[in-house]
Amino acid sequence: MRLDAATVLLQWASGGLLFCWLTTRNSEIGRGYTWLLHGVYAALAMGAFACGLVLGVVPVREGASLIVAALALLTLRKTPPHRLLIAPLIGGIGVVAGALDVAGGLGDSLLATFRVVIGAMFLGAITDAMLLGHWYLVQPGMPRKLLNDLVDVMYWALPLEVAAMLLPTGMVSVINGSIDDGWNGTLGWFWIACVVATAVLVVVTKAALKERSYSAVMAATGLLYLAILTAFGVDLVARAVLAS
């Protein structure tokens, strides 16, 4: 499995759009938040399409990227909440197509699919949580539950993300030296550090959100700034090393 920029960008956009729907489905947050996220993820989907054209076309993935970008922009208008699910579902099809394109046999295909689906949830949830934390500055009266829900997704997605990267052939082979990372094993230990740091940051963020004061949301947002960096290390470092 190689690290494919087009698949990574579409994975990120699809996961982010999925959790945008989760947050906005009950109309507890202003439309501006939907516009913000859909604009960001439309740009990522277009980036995925461009990378696919340059680095190697996978027709289903590139078609899905274009559709996701178009739907994300179209839904900037007032749209029934259930329709916001269409774009991430189509994006998911494209992400799986990208994963299967580089997989070998059946076992590799299942593992590749598991990794990109869990990765989409993991990266989408943590990105949306960070952006939502900032939105409390714009709309401070929003229910705390909206941010708690996304942090809970991160809490449960992290073990699945780590498990996906440990399944053979996985990061265990990098750590024990069976796979050469080109840095004398440094990247394997860096990945472990990212896993530990992300876990600590997610737990501390959950603890911060239990405080009743408004400043707790801002503290949680600051922690999520750090968590998004380490979370990308968990996903992308592993995939890059395992692709070599």
C-alpha positions in Angstrom: 0.0 0.0 0.0 1.5 3.3 -1.1 0.9 6.7 0.3 -1.3 8.3 -2.4 -2.0 12.0 -2.1 -5.2 11.8 -4.0 -6.6 9.1 -1.8 -5.4 10.9 1.4 -7.1 14.2 0.4 -10.4 12.5 -0.6 -10.3 10.5 2.6 -9.8 13.7 4.6 -12.6 15.5 2.8 -15.1 12.6 3.0 -14.5 12.1 6.8 -14.8 15.8 7.4 -18.1 16.1 5.5 -19.5 13.1 7.3 -18.9 14.7 10.7 -20.1 18.0 9.5 -23.4 16.3 8.9 -23.3 14.7 12.4 -22.8 18.2 13.9 -25.4 20.1 11.9 -28.1 17.5 11.5 -30.3 18.9 14.3 -29.9 22.6 13.2 -28.3 23.6 16.5 -25.5 25.5 14.8 -25.6 28.4 12.4 -25.3 28.0 8.6 -22.0 29.7 8.6 -20.3 26.6 10.1 -21.7 24.4 7.3 -20.4 27.0 4.7 -17.0 27.0 6.3 -16.6 23.2 6.4 -18.1 22.6 3.0 -15.8 25.2 1.4 -12.7 23.7 3.0 -13.6 20.1 2.0 -14.6 21.1 -1.5 -11.1 22.5 -1.9 -9.6 19.3 -0.6 -11.7 17.2 -2.9 -10.6 19.3 -5.9 -7.0 18.9 -4.7 -7.6 15.1 -4.6 -8.8 15.3 -8.2 -5.8 17.3 -9.3 -3.4 14.9 -7.6 -5.0 11.9 -9.2 -4.6 13.4 -12.7 -0.9 14.2 -12.1 0.1 11.1 -10.1 -2.0 8.4 -11.6 -5.7 8.2 -12.5 -8.1 5.9 -10.8 -11.4 6.7 -12.7 -13.8 5.9 -9.8 -11.8 7.9 -7.3 -11.3 10.9 -9.6 -15.0 10.9 -10.5 -16.0 10.7 -6.9 -13.6 13.6 -6.1 -15.3 15.8 -8.6 -18.8 14.9 -7.4 -17.9 15.5 -3.8 -16.5 18.9 -4.6 -19.6 19.8 -6.6 -22.0 18.6 -3.9 -20.1 20.3 -1.2 -20.4 23.6 -3.0 -24.1 23.0 -4.0 -25.1 22.4 -0.4 -23.8 25.8 0.6 -27.4 26.7 -0.1 -30.1 25.8 2.4 -30.4 22.0 2.1 -32.2 19.3 4.1 -29.7 17.8 6.6 -30.1 14.2 5.2 -28.8 15.4 1.8 -25.5 16.4 3.4 -24.7 12.7 3.7 -24.6 12.1 -0.1 -21.2 13.7 -0.6 -19.3 11.7 2.1 -20.9 8.5 1.0 -19.8 9.1 -2.6 -16.4 10.1 -1.3 -16.2 6.9 0.6 -16.7 4.9 -2.6 -13.8 6.9 -4.2 -11.5 6.4 -1.2 -12.1 2.6 -1.2 -11.5 2.6 -5.0 -8.2 4.3 -4.4 -7.2 1.8 -1.7 -8.1 -1.2 -3.9 -6.1 0.2 -6.8 -2.8 -0.4 -5.0 -3.8 -3.5 -3.0 -2.6 -7.0 -3.9 -4.7 -10.0 -3.0 -7.9 -10.3 -1.0 -6.2 -9.9 2.3 -4.4 -6.7 1.2 -7.6 -5.3 -0.2 -9.5 -5.8 3.0 -6.7 -4.3 5.1 -6.4 -1.3 2.7 -10.1 -0.7 2.9 -10.1 -0.9 6.6 -7.2 1.5 6.9 -8.7 4.2 4.7 -12.2 4.0 6.1 -11.0 4.2 9.7 -8.5 6.9 8.7 -11.3 9.0 7.1 -13.3 8.8 10.4 -10.2 9.6 12.5 -8.9 12.6 10.5 -12.4 13.9 9.7 -13.5 13.9 13.4 -10.3 15.6 14.7 -10.4 18.3 12.0 -14.0 19.0 12.5 -13.5 19.1 16.3 -10.8 21.7 16.0 -12.9 23.9 13.6 -16.0 23.5 15.8 -14.0 24.6 18.8 -13.3 27.9 17.1 -16.9 28.3 16.1 -17.9 28.7 19.7 -16.2 32.1 19.5 -18.8 33.0 16.8 -21.8 31.2 18.4 -20.9 30.8 22.2 -24.4 29.6 23.1 -24.1 26.3 21.2 -24.6 23.1 23.2 -21.3 21.7 24.6 -22.6 18.3 23.4 -21.7 19.1 19.8 -18.0 19.2 20.6 -18.2 16.3 23.1 -19.7 14.1 20.4 -16.7 14.7 18.1 -14.2 14.1 20.8 -15.9 10.9 21.7 -15.6 9.7 18.1 -11.8 10.5 18.3 -11.6 8.6 21.6 -13.0 5.4 20.0 -11.5 5.8 16.6 -7.9 6.1 17.8 -7.6 2.5 19.0 -9.1 1.3 15.7 -6.7 3.5 13.7 -3.7 2.1 15.7 -5.0 -1.5 15.3 -5.4 -0.9 11.5 -1.7 0.2 11.3 -0.5 -2.7 13.4 -2.2 -5.5 11.5 0.3 -7.4 9.3 2.1 -6.2 7.4 2.1 -3.2 9.7 4.1 -1.0 12.0 5.2 -4.0 14.2 7.4 -4.9 11.2 8.9 -1.4 11.1 9.5 -1.4 14.9 11.2 -4.8 14.9 13.3 -4.0 11.9 11.6 -6.3 9.4 10.8 -3.3 7.3 13.5 -0.7 6.8 12.1 2.8 7.2 15.3 4.3 5.9 16.0 6.1 9.2 17.3 3.2 11.3 13.9 2.6 12.9 13.4 6.3 13.9 10.1 6.6 12.0 8.7 3.6 13.9 9.5 5.2 17.2 8.2 8.5 16.0 4.9 6.8 15.1 4.7 5.4 18.6 5.3 8.9 20.1 2.5 10.3 17.9 0.1 7.5 19.1 0.9 8.2 22.7 0.7 12.0 22.3 -2.6 11.8 20.5 -4.1 9.5 23.2 -3.0 11.8 26.0 -4.3 14.9 24.2 -7.7 13.3 23.5 -8.1 12.2 27.1 -7.1 15.6 28.4 -9.5 17.3 26.0 -12.3 15.1 27.3 -11.4 16.1 30.8 -11.3 19.8 29.9 -14.8 19.7 28.5 -16.1 18.4 31.8 -15.4 21.8 33.2 -18.5 24.1 33.1 -16.7 27.4 32.3 -16.6 28.8 28.8 -12.8 28.9 28.9 -12.9 25.1 29.0 -14.0 25.0 25.4 -11.1 27.3 24.4 -8.7 25.1 26.3 -10.0 22.0 24.5 -9.6 23.8 21.2 -6.0 24.6 22.0 -5.4 20.9 22.8 -7.1 19.9 19.5 -4.6 22.1 17.7 -1.8 19.9 19.0 -3.9 16.7 18.5 -4.5 17.3 14.9 -0.7 17.4 14.3 0.0 14.2 16.1 -3.1 12.5 14.6 -1.8 13.1 11.1 1.5 11.6 12.3 -0.4 8.4 13.4 -2.1 8.0 10.0 0.3 9.4 7.4 3.7 8.3 8.9 2.5 4.7 9.1 1.1 4.7 5.6 4.2 6.4 4.1 6.6 3.9 5.9 4.5 0.9 4.9 4.3 2.0 1.3 8.1 2.0 1.0 
